[in-house]
Amino acid sequence: MNGSMTWSQLCESDEYRGRWVALDQCRYDEATAKPVEGKVVDVDDDVVELCNRVRDAQYRDCAILFIDARPPASVRAVH
């Protein structure tokens, strides 16, 4: 999969938007506890399938996060 990506990059990507993403080496904002960046190791529409593959691949410190189907407010057009 890809190298490290920022949360904004993940949210703006058609490949990940609306899907579950497994991130390794996930880094969080200390003030908000929201993800800032991580390395995508797997992605799926079905969280159970994704978790099973991550477990079978023996990733132990992955964050499993849903990338909202709506683009972040910073990239949505203001009407």
N, C-alpha and C positions, 0 to 999 in steps of 0.2 A: 504494500500500500504506500501511501504518500509519507513524506517526512513530516516533521512537526508543522502543524497548522494553527493559526490563531482561531479563537472562537468566532470572530467576525468572518474569517475566510470560510469556516465550516458552514455558518449560517447562510452565507451568500452563495454557496455551491449547490447547484441543482442536483448533483450526485448525492449529497447528504441531507438536504432539506426534506423534512417529513419522515426521516428514518432514524433508527437506533444506530449509534456509533460507539465502538469500543476504542477508547483512547488509552494508550500506554504513556507513561511519563507525563501524565496530566498535571498541569500547574494551575493553581487557583489564586484568585485575587484574595489577599489576606483580609481585606476590609469587608468584602461582600460574600466570600466563599463561592463565588461563581467561577466557572472554568475560564481560563485565559488562553491556554494553548495545550496541545498534546499531539502525540503521534497516532494517526489512525491505523489500527491494526486489523479492523474488520468492520463491516457495516451490513445491516439487514433491515427489512421491514418488520420482521418478527423478532421481538426481544428474546423469546425463549430459544429460538434457533441460534441467534447471535451468542447468547450466554453459553449454550452447549458447545459451540465451536471454540469460543474463547477458553472455556474450561479444558476442552480436549487438546487445545494448542498449548496448554499449561502456562498461559499468562496469569499471573497472580495479583498484579497490582493495577489492573485495568479499571478505568471508570467507564461505566455504560451510561451514555447520555442520549437523550432524544433531542434532535435538532428540529426546532419548531418549524412547521410548514410555512409560517408567515415570515417574510424577510424581516430582519431587525429594523426598528424604527429609523435608524440612521440611513437605511437604503430605500425605504418606502417613500413614494412621492407624497408630498403634502398637498392636499386639495383644499 
